[in-house]
Amino acid sequence: MLFSNVCLESIAVALPGEVWTSSSIEEQLRPLYERLKLPFGRLELMTGIRERRVWPDGTLPSDASAAAGRAVLGVSSVPREQIGLFIHAAVSRDMLEPASASFAHRKIGLPASTQVFDVSNACLGFLNSIVVAASMIESGQIRCALIAAGENGRPLVEETVRTLLKGSFDRNAIKPYFANLTIGCGAVAAVICHKDLVKGRPHRILGGVCRAATEHSELCQGNTAEAGGLAMQTDSERMLEAGVALAKDTWRDFGEATGWGKDTISRAICHQVGSAHRRLLFQTLGLDVAKDYSTFETLGNMGSVSLPATLSAAVDAGAINPGDRVALMGIGSGLNCLMLALEW
């Protein structure tokens, strides 16, 4: 997929104020740790995640999505009346029906002429939504889109702690729950538009590639739990191995489609899983880890929010400069991988 007229006009995040450290989560699990003689500090040691943010109890995904949407409109030069498409692109949803985008659309105050729907694809939802918006812009259906994602992983972490404390787990049996404890909350939104609407330097979305490896769809599965909670189990070791193998194939296709490679990209922005994932990914792709920009240390894995929020953080920190070639490298359970070329 290649695009000639599509730009990322603006991007902004909304983060909760409450912080949960990895050590505080382990303290909640003290009875389990002591019974199994687990060393305290293992959560941060194995993942590199020191802390993550959490929304207040009862926060709806549409609340978070709308907060980011209002934030990006505050820095965008595109009038909201020109937004022809709004997508809520998170794993988290208010309910099965209607689309969470309907609630967020009202809370942001977008025009009635805007087309509204959800796109959900594990941690790839935001990048998938960029492709949808870019395709509609390129075809002339719309001129501008607003994409927002608000992830609330608090119920998942809380349900995981309850499950681990009430069960008679051994060391091997707790492994499928471990990834749940890396989850954080946050929201991000971006304005994607035709280059003619951009004031100042255009940040061009040039295109990208995608690949699927759905034979691994059982490696990470989540669903609702009792009393409105969330449940997820992940085979982390196999997920890491299969995910990086899929990323390697996608990176090969990405180079062929865009002409970009390890020596020509300026920055790689990846989905934020943790230190082990980053280490193996960059080693496998032959990329210099100095080109990475990470947020997992303080934000954890925020699902579909992680990659675009990390892009926003890198821009704010001055780690991305005019003219930089930025590879957006997303991967999500399923397994699916999507890589986009962004010329800043």
FIDO-321869 format. One record per residue (C-alpha): residue number from 1; residue in one letter; x, y, z. Coordinates in steps of 0.1 Angstrom, whole numbers. Example, Ala and Ser with C-alpha at 12.3 -4.5 7.8 and 13.67 -1.06 7.14 Angstrom:
<recs>
<1, 'a', <123, -45, 78>>
<2, 's', <137, -11, 71>>
</recs>
This chain:
<recs>
<1, 'm', <0, 0, 0>>
<2, 'l', <14, 34, -10>>
<3, 'f', <0, 69, -4>>
<4, 's', <8, 102, -22>>
<5, 'n', <-14, 127, -4>>
<6, 'v', <-17, 116, 33>>
<7, 'c', <-2, 134, 63>>
<8, 'l', <-2, 130, 100>>
<9, 'e', <-12, 165, 108>>
<10, 's', <-11, 163, 147>>
<11, 'i', <-10, 138, 175>>
<12, 'a', <-16, 141, 213>>
<13, 'v', <-20, 118, 243>>
<14, 'a', <-41, 118, 275>>
<15, 'l', <-26, 99, 304>>
<16, 'p', <-41, 90, 338>>
<17, 'g', <-26, 106, 370>>
<18, 'e', <-26, 74, 391>>
<19, 'v', <6, 54, 390>>
<20, 'w', <10, 17, 398>>
<21, 't', <45, 5, 402>>
<22, 's', <55, -31, 395>>
<23, 's', <66, -34, 431>>
<24, 's', <32, -23, 443>>
<25, 'i', <15, -49, 422>>
<26, 'e', <39, -76, 436>>
<27, 'e', <30, -64, 471>>
<28, 'q', <-6, -71, 464>>
<29, 'l', <5, -106, 453>>
<30, 'r', <27, -111, 485>>
<31, 'p', <8, -142, 496>>
<32, 'l', <13, -159, 462>>
<33, 'y', <50, -148, 461>>
<34, 'e', <57, -161, 495>>
<35, 'r', <39, -194, 490>>
<36, 'l', <58, -200, 457>>
<37, 'k', <90, -185, 470>>
<38, 'l', <91, -160, 441>>
<39, 'p', <117, -132, 443>>
<40, 'f', <102, -98, 446>>
<41, 'g', <113, -75, 418>>
<42, 'r', <110, -102, 391>>
<43, 'l', <82, -83, 373>>
<44, 'e', <104, -53, 366>>
<45, 'l', <135, -74, 361>>
<46, 'm', <119, -96, 334>>
<47, 't', <100, -68, 316>>
<48, 'g', <119, -35, 322>>
<49, 'i', <85, -20, 333>>
<50, 'r', <89, 1, 365>>
<51, 'e', <54, 15, 365>>
<52, 'r', <22, 21, 345>>
<53, 'r', <-7, 46, 347>>
<54, 'v', <-43, 36, 355>>
<55, 'w', <-76, 54, 349>>
<56, 'p', <-99, 60, 379>>
<57, 'd', <-122, 32, 387>>
<58, 'g', <-153, 34, 364>>
<59, 't', <-136, 52, 335>>
<60, 'l', <-151, 43, 302>>
<61, 'p', <-129, 37, 271>>
<62, 's', <-149, 64, 253>>
<63, 'd', <-141, 88, 281>>
<64, 'a', <-104, 82, 276>>
<65, 's', <-107, 83, 238>>
<66, 'a', <-126, 116, 240>>
<67, 'a', <-100, 131, 262>>
<68, 'a', <-73, 124, 237>>
<69, 'g', <-96, 136, 209>>
<70, 'r', <-101, 169, 225>>
<71, 'a', <-64, 172, 232>>
<72, 'v', <-54, 167, 196>>
<73, 'l', <-80, 192, 183>>
<74, 'g', <-65, 217, 207>>
<75, 'v', <-32, 215, 188>>
<76, 's', <-45, 208, 153>>
<77, 's', <-50, 236, 127>>
<78, 'v', <-78, 217, 109>>
<79, 'p', <-113, 229, 119>>
<80, 'r', <-134, 201, 134>>
<81, 'e', <-160, 208, 108>>
<82, 'q', <-137, 193, 82>>
<83, 'i', <-134, 159, 99>>
<84, 'g', <-152, 134, 77>>
<85, 'l', <-143, 103, 97>>
<86, 'f', <-139, 94, 133>>
<87, 'i', <-126, 60, 145>>
<88, 'h', <-123, 46, 180>>
<89, 'a', <-94, 23, 176>>
<90, 'a', <-89, 6, 209>>
<91, 'v', <-92, -30, 222>>
<92, 's', <-113, -15, 251>>
<93, 'r', <-150, -8, 244>>
<94, 'd', <-178, 6, 265>>
<95, 'm', <-201, -22, 254>>
<96, 'l', <-209, -45, 225>>
<97, 'e', <-234, -21, 210>>
<98, 'p', <-234, 7, 199>>
<99, 'a', <-198, 14, 188>>
<100, 's', <-177, 32, 214>>
<101, 'a', <-170, 57, 187>>
<102, 's', <-206, 69, 190>>
<103, 'f', <-201, 79, 226>>
<104, 'a', <-167, 94, 220>>
<105, 'h', <-180, 113, 190>>
<106, 'r', <-206, 130, 212>>
<107, 'k', <-181, 137, 240>>
<108, 'i', <-156, 154, 216>>
<109, 'g', <-183, 174, 199>>
<110, 'l', <-177, 163, 163>>
<111, 'p', <-201, 172, 135>>
<112, 'a', <-231, 151, 125>>
<113, 's', <-216, 148, 90>>
<114, 't', <-187, 127, 104>>
<115, 'q', <-188, 89, 96>>
<116, 'v', <-183, 71, 129>>
<117, 'f', <-172, 35, 137>>
<118, 'd', <-149, 13, 157>>
<119, 'v', <-118, -6, 145>>
<120, 's', <-105, -32, 169>>
<121, 'n', <-76, -55, 162>>
<122, 'a', <-57, -61, 194>>
<123, 'c', <-27, -38, 196>>
<124, 'l', <-28, -30, 159>>
<125, 'g', <-61, -11, 159>>
<126, 'f', <-46, 24, 157>>
<127, 'l', <-23, 16, 128>>
<128, 'n', <-51, -3, 110>>
<129, 's', <-72, 28, 114>>
<130, 'i', <-45, 50, 99>>
<131, 'v', <-46, 27, 68>>
<132, 'v', <-84, 30, 66>>
<133, 'a', <-83, 68, 69>>
<134, 'a', <-54, 71, 44>>
<135, 's', <-72, 50, 19>>
<136, 'm', <-103, 71, 21>>
<137, 'i', <-83, 103, 18>>
<138, 'e', <-64, 90, -12>>
<139, 's', <-96, 79, -29>>
<140, 'g', <-112, 113, -23>>
<141, 'q', <-140, 101, 0>>
<142, 'i', <-129, 123, 28>>
<143, 'r', <-103, 151, 34>>
<144, 'c', <-96, 146, 71>>
<145, 'a', <-100, 119, 98>>
<146, 'l', <-97, 119, 136>>
<147, 'i', <-85, 86, 151>>
<148, 'a', <-86, 81, 188>>
<149, 'a', <-79, 51, 212>>
<150, 'g', <-86, 49, 249>>
<151, 'e', <-74, 18, 266>>
<152, 'n', <-84, 9, 302>>
<153, 'g', <-65, -21, 314>>
<154, 'r', <-73, -15, 351>>
<155, 'p', <-100, -42, 352>>
<156, 'l', <-77, -67, 337>>
<157, 'v', <-49, -62, 362>>
<158, 'e', <-73, -62, 391>>
<159, 'e', <-90, -94, 379>>
<160, 't', <-56, -110, 374>>
<161, 'v', <-45, -102, 409>>
<162, 'r', <-78, -116, 423>>
<163, 't', <-75, -148, 402>>
<164, 'l', <-39, -154, 413>>
<165, 'l', <-46, -149, 450>>
<166, 'k', <-77, -172, 451>>
<167, 'g', <-62, -200, 430>>
<168, 's', <-39, -228, 440>>
<169, 'f', <-13, -220, 413>>
<170, 'd', <22, -235, 410>>
<171, 'r', <51, -216, 393>>
<172, 'n', <42, -230, 359>>
<173, 'a', <5, -223, 361>>
<174, 'i', <10, -186, 368>>
<175, 'k', <29, -181, 335>>
<176, 'p', <-1, -174, 313>>
<177, 'y', <-12, -146, 336>>
<178, 'f', <21, -128, 338>>
<179, 'a', <17, -106, 307>>
<180, 'n', <-15, -92, 322>>
<181, 'l', <6, -75, 349>>
<182, 't', <25, -54, 323>>
<183, 'i', <-7, -36, 311>>
<184, 'g', <-11, 1, 315>>
<185, 'c', <-38, 27, 306>>
<186, 'g', <-37, 57, 283>>
<187, 'a', <-52, 74, 253>>
<188, 'v', <-40, 89, 221>>
<189, 'a', <-55, 107, 191>>
<190, 'a', <-43, 118, 157>>
<191, 'v', <-56, 140, 129>>
<192, 'i', <-49, 123, 95>>
<193, 'c', <-56, 146, 65>>
<194, 'h', <-49, 154, 29>>
<195, 'k', <-16, 172, 24>>
<196, 'd', <-34, 203, 11>>
<197, 'l', <-49, 209, 46>>
<198, 'v', <-16, 210, 64>>
<199, 'k', <-1, 243, 76>>
<200, 'g', <36, 241, 79>>
<201, 'r', <58, 211, 73>>
<202, 'p', <38, 180, 62>>
<203, 'h', <45, 147, 80>>
<204, 'r', <38, 123, 52>>
<205, 'i', <25, 88, 56>>
<206, 'l', <41, 71, 25>>
<207, 'g', <26, 36, 29>>
<208, 'g', <35, 2, 43>>
<209, 'v', <29, -35, 44>>
<210, 'c', <10, -60, 65>>
<211, 'r', <13, -98, 72>>
<212, 'a', <-7, -123, 91>>
<213, 'a', <3, -155, 110>>
<214, 't', <-31, -166, 122>>
<215, 'e', <-19, -201, 130>>
<216, 'h', <-8, -184, 162>>
<217, 's', <-42, -169, 171>>
<218, 'e', <-44, -191, 203>>
<219, 'l', <-12, -176, 219>>
<220, 'c', <-29, -146, 235>>
<221, 'q', <-67, -146, 241>>
<222, 'g', <-88, -122, 262>>
<223, 'n', <-124, -120, 271>>
<224, 't', <-148, -108, 298>>
<225, 'a', <-147, -123, 333>>
<226, 'e', <-171, -125, 361>>
<227, 'a', <-187, -93, 375>>
<228, 'g', <-177, -73, 344>>
<229, 'g', <-139, -79, 348>>
<230, 'l', <-115, -89, 321>>
<231, 'a', <-95, -120, 317>>
<232, 'm', <-65, -128, 294>>
<233, 'q', <-40, -156, 291>>
<234, 't', <-8, -155, 271>>
<235, 'd', <19, -180, 261>>
<236, 's', <45, -153, 264>>
<237, 'e', <75, -174, 253>>
<238, 'r', <58, -187, 221>>
<239, 'm', <42, -153, 215>>
<240, 'l', <77, -136, 216>>
<241, 'e', <92, -162, 192>>
<242, 'a', <63, -162, 167>>
<243, 'g', <58, -124, 169>>
<244, 'v', <95, -116, 161>>
<245, 'a', <95, -142, 133>>
<246, 'l', <64, -125, 118>>
<247, 'a', <81, -91, 122>>
<248, 'k', <111, -104, 103>>
<249, 'd', <90, -114, 73>>
<250, 't', <71, -81, 74>>
<251, 'w', <103, -61, 77>>
<252, 'r', <116, -78, 45>>
<253, 'd', <84, -69, 27>>
<254, 'f', <85, -33, 41>>
<255, 'g', <119, -28, 27>>
<256, 'e', <108, -40, -7>>
<257, 'a', <77, -18, -8>>
<258, 't', <93, 14, 5>>
<259, 'g', <130, 11, -3>>
<260, 'w', <138, 18, 34>>
<261, 'g', <162, -3, 53>>
<262, 'k', <181, -5, 86>>
<263, 'd', <207, 20, 74>>
<264, 't', <182, 46, 60>>
<265, 'i', <156, 48, 87>>
<266, 's', <162, 75, 114>>
<267, 'r', <139, 61, 141>>
<268, 'a', <119, 29, 148>>
<269, 'i', <87, 33, 169>>
<270, 'c', <75, -2, 179>>
<271, 'h', <46, -16, 199>>
<272, 'q', <57, -15, 236>>
<273, 'v', <58, -49, 251>>
<274, 'g', <90, -49, 272>>
<275, 's', <127, -52, 273>>
<276, 'a', <130, -88, 261>>
<277, 'h', <108, -81, 231>>
<278, 'r', <128, -51, 221>>
<279, 'r', <161, -69, 225>>
<280, 'l', <151, -99, 203>>
<281, 'l', <133, -78, 177>>
<282, 'f', <162, -54, 171>>
<283, 'q', <187, -82, 171>>
<284, 't', <166, -103, 146>>
<285, 'l', <160, -73, 122>>
<286, 'g', <196, -62, 124>>
<287, 'l', <185, -28, 136>>
<288, 'd', <206, -5, 158>>
<289, 'v', <188, -3, 192>>
<290, 'a', <199, 34, 194>>
<291, 'k', <172, 41, 168>>
<292, 'd', <145, 28, 192>>
<293, 'y', <124, 51, 214>>
<294, 's', <107, 34, 242>>
<295, 't', <80, 43, 268>>
<296, 'f', <73, 8, 283>>
<297, 'e', <95, 16, 313>>
<298, 't', <70, 41, 327>>
<299, 'l', <38, 34, 308>>
<300, 'g', <38, -4, 303>>
<301, 'n', <19, -20, 275>>
<302, 'm', <-11, 2, 267>>
<303, 'g', <-25, -20, 238>>
<304, 's', <-34, 0, 207>>
<305, 'v', <-23, 32, 224>>
<306, 's', <13, 22, 230>>
<307, 'l', <28, 27, 195>>
<308, 'p', <12, 61, 186>>
<309, 'a', <16, 74, 222>>
<310, 't', <53, 65, 219>>
<311, 'l', <55, 84, 186>>
<312, 's', <40, 114, 203>>
<313, 'a', <64, 112, 232>>
<314, 'a', <94, 110, 208>>
<315, 'v', <82, 141, 189>>
<316, 'd', <77, 160, 222>>
<317, 'a', <112, 150, 234>>
<318, 'g', <129, 161, 202>>
<319, 'a', <139, 126, 192>>
<320, 'i', <122, 130, 158>>
<321, 'n', <134, 158, 136>>
<322, 'p', <122, 173, 103>>
<323, 'g', <131, 150, 74>>
<324, 'd', <135, 119, 96>>
<325, 'r', <124, 85, 82>>
<326, 'v', <103, 69, 109>>
<327, 'a', <93, 32, 107>>
<328, 'l', <61, 25, 127>>
<329, 'm', <63, -12, 135>>
<330, 'g', <32, -27, 150>>
<331, 'i', <23, -62, 160>>
<332, 'g', <-7, -76, 178>>
<333, 's', <-21, -109, 189>>
<334, 'g', <-38, -128, 162>>
<335, 'l', <-9, -127, 150>>
<336, 'n', <-9, -96, 128>>
<337, 'c', <19, -72, 118>>
<338, 'l', <17, -38, 101>>
<339, 'm', <45, -15, 93>>
<340, 'l', <41, 21, 80>>
<341, 'a', <66, 46, 66>>
<342, 'l', <63, 81, 81>>
<343, 'e', <85, 109, 67>>
<344, 'w', <87, 136, 93>>
</recs>
